[in-house]
Amino acid sequence: MYEVKKRLEISAAHSLELDYDSKCTDMHGHNWIIDIYLRSETLNENGMIMDFSHIKNAIGDKFDHKILNDVVDFNPTAENLAKYICDSLAPFCYRVDVRESENNVASYIL
């Protein structure tokens, strides 16, 4: 089994739709760290699961310096973003960790 991990560091803003009072319903930003894990039993014709630059282009370029509410059509919580990223890199992605801050990390694991 082959495995790769790609770490992306992006800056992006969002506001959350919540059913309770929270400062997170106001627009605010994070310096996000996103760890993306891919695995495969085989490699492509280039000897890779997926080129690291293709992962960056598919995810990093989509979210970096953006307002996430304008990019996705769901409530852009860290949990929802982790699942979205994992689904976007199917069938190879099996885990995504989305870190909003040092102490706040959400993961999606297949």
N, C-alpha and C positions, 0 to 999 in steps of 0.2 A: 504494500500500500504506500503510495506517495502522498505527501502532504506539503502544502505551502501555507504560509501566513503572511498577509500583507497588512501593514499598519498605515493608516491614513490619518493625517492631522489636518482638520479643516476648521474654519471659522464660519459659523452660521447662526442665524437668529430664528426664533420661533415664538409663538404664543400657544398656549394650550387651552383647549375647551374642557373645563372641569365643572363638576356639579357641587363644588365647595369653594369657599373663598381661598384664594391663593395668589401670591404675587406672580406666579407663573402664567396667569392668564394675560398678563401684560407682555408686550413684545420685549424680548430679552435675548442675549446672545451667549454662546459658549464657544470655547476652543475645544472642539470635540476630538477625541481620539477613538478611532474605529479600527478594531482588529478583526480581520476577515480570514477565516480558515477554509481551505479547500482541500479535498482529497480525491484520489482516483486510483484505481488499480492499474490503469494504463496511462501512458503519456501520448500527447498528440505527435504529429509528424515532425514537430520542432523539438521534441524531447521535453515538453512542459505539460503541466496540467492546464495552466492558463498564464499567459505572459503578464508579469506584474504591471506593466504599463496599461494593459487592457483592463485590469481591475481598477487601476487609478482612474482611467478614462470613464469607465462605466459608472463609478460611484463618486469618486472625489470631485471630478469635474462637474457632476450633476448638482452636488450639494455645497461645495466650497464657496464662501462669500455670497450665499443666497439666503433668502427668507424661506425657510422650509415649508411654511404654509402655502407659499406660491408654487412650490415644486411638487408636492404630493397632495392627494385628495383624501387624506385621513388625518386624524389628530396626531401631530408629529411628536409623540412621546418617544423617549429613548427605546422603549420596548417595541413600539410599532416600527420605528426606523430599523431596528436590528432585524426584525422579520422581513421587512421590505427588501433590505440589502441582501439577505440570505436568498430570498426567492428570486431576486434579480440575477443571481449568479448560479442558478440551478443548471445542471444537476450536481455540480461539484461542491458547492458551498454547504457546509454542515453546521457552522457556528459563526456567529457574529457577536462581538462585544462592543457596545456603544458607551463611551465614557463622556458624560457631560462635564464632570469635574472630578477631582482626585478621589472623592468619596462617594460618587454616584455613578454606578455602572449597571447597565442592563444587558442581558445576554439572550440570544435566541439560539437554541440548539436543537437540531433535528434528532 
